[in-house]
Amino acid sequence: MRKVPMTVVGEATLREELNNLKTVQRPRIIADIATAREHGDLKENAEYHAAREEQGFAEGRIKEIEGKLADSQVIDVKTIPYTGKVVFGATVTLFNVDTEGTVVYRIVGDDEADVKKKQISYASPIAKAIIGKMEGDEVTIKIPSGEVIYEIEKVEHI
């Protein structure tokens, strides 16, 4: 099985969600099912069916998170020697050559990606184009409307 990269923060977030599901949500759902059973006929008991459905979703999510954590390779960018090269976990400042605008992205795992927070997946077109490049390099990235040329202004391990 291929290991999936994940940042330290990404792993902690998943572990926190898993802990909540196992120690808070699961017991609550079990109690909801028990309460709903007391109401009698299970065939027409909407509360019972809703609780069972919620249980299915929670158990599925627990299995999913456990699988992701088992297949993960946690990478702490702060432990990687700084060379100016774009690596997983790095925060990269890109200068758009055409618009002269600047954008900052952090390269993270798939589960952590959130464009609003300027965190992009290592598998995204932008990340694929800049990983392995150095500060000062120009990179052409294909986008739906054509191409964008970025200069890698700064690479940080924060």
CORPEDA-V859964 format. One record per residue. N is the residue number from 1. RES is the residue in one small letter. SS is DSSP state (A for helix, B for strand, O for the rest). PHI is phi in whole degrees, 0 to 359 (NA if undefined). BURIAL is + if it has 16 or more other C-alpha atoms within 10 Angstrom, else -. Layout:
n: (N/N)
res: (RES/RES)
ss: (SS/SS)
phi: (PHI/PHI)
burial: (BURIAL/BURIAL)
This chain:
n: (1/2/3/4/5/6/7/8/9/10/11/12/13/14/15/16/17/18/19/20/21/22/23/24/25/26/27/28/29/30/31/32/33/34/35/36/37/38/39/40/41/42/43/44/45/46/47/48/49/50/51/52/53/54/55/56/57/58/59/60/61/62/63/64/65/66/67/68/69/70/71/72/73/74/75/76/77/78/79/80/81/82/83/84/85/86/87/88/89/90/91/92/93/94/95/96/97/98/99/100/101/102/103/104/105/106/107/108/109/110/111/112/113/114/115/116/117/118/119/120/121/122/123/124/125/126/127/128/129/130/131/132/133/134/135/136/137/138/139/140/141/142/143/144/145/146/147/148/149/150/151/152/153/154/155/156/157/158)
res: (m/r/k/v/p/m/t/v/v/g/e/a/t/l/r/e/e/l/n/n/l/k/t/v/q/r/p/r/i/i/a/d/i/a/t/a/r/e/h/g/d/l/k/e/n/a/e/y/h/a/a/r/e/e/q/g/f/a/e/g/r/i/k/e/i/e/g/k/l/a/d/s/q/v/i/d/v/k/t/i/p/y/t/g/k/v/v/f/g/a/t/v/t/l/f/n/v/d/t/e/g/t/v/v/y/r/i/v/g/d/d/e/a/d/v/k/k/k/q/i/s/y/a/s/p/i/a/k/a/i/i/g/k/m/e/g/d/e/v/t/i/k/i/p/s/g/e/v/i/y/e/i/e/k/v/e/h/i)
ss: (O/O/O/B/B/B/B/A/A/A/A/A/A/A/A/A/A/A/A/A/A/A/A/A/A/A/A/A/A/A/A/A/A/A/A/A/A/O/O/O/O/O/O/O/O/A/A/A/A/A/A/A/A/A/A/A/A/A/A/A/A/A/A/A/A/A/A/A/A/A/O/B/B/B/B/O/A/A/A/O/O/O/O/O/B/O/O/O/O/O/B/B/B/B/B/B/O/O/O/O/O/B/B/B/B/B/B/B/O/A/A/A/O/B/A/A/A/O/B/B/B/O/O/O/A/A/A/A/A/A/O/O/O/B/O/O/O/B/B/B/B/B/B/O/O/B/B/B/B/B/B/B/B/B/B/B/O/O)
phi: (NA/284/286/256/291/209/280/299/295/299/296/298/296/295/297/295/297/298/299/298/298/283/261/245/292/302/299/296/295/300/295/298/295/298/297/295/298/294/279/103/315/284/297/247/261/297/298/297/295/295/294/295/295/298/298/299/296/296/295/296/293/300/298/298/295/300/295/297/293/294/267/272/239/281/242/259/300/293/268/271/302/287/231/89/270/284/229/304/92/287/258/239/262/247/253/282/297/284/268/60/266/240/224/240/232/249/269/227/286/305/291/267/301/203/300/298/266/63/247/246/293/299/268/288/304/296/298/301/287/258/298/94/276/247/306/95/289/259/230/259/243/280/233/307/268/139/227/236/252/245/252/280/280/210/238/233/253/242)
burial: (-/-/-/-/+/+/+/-/-/+/+/-/-/+/-/-/-/+/-/-/+/-/-/-/+/+/-/-/+/-/-/+/+/-/-/+/-/-/-/-/-/-/-/-/-/-/+/+/+/-/+/+/-/+/+/-/-/+/+/-/-/+/-/-/+/-/-/+/+/-/-/+/+/+/+/+/+/-/-/-/-/-/-/+/+/+/+/+/+/+/+/+/+/+/+/+/-/-/-/-/-/-/-/+/+/+/+/+/+/+/-/+/+/-/-/-/-/-/+/+/+/+/-/-/-/+/+/-/+/+/+/-/+/+/+/+/-/+/+/-/+/-/-/-/-/-/-/-/+/+/+/+/+/+/+/+/+/-)
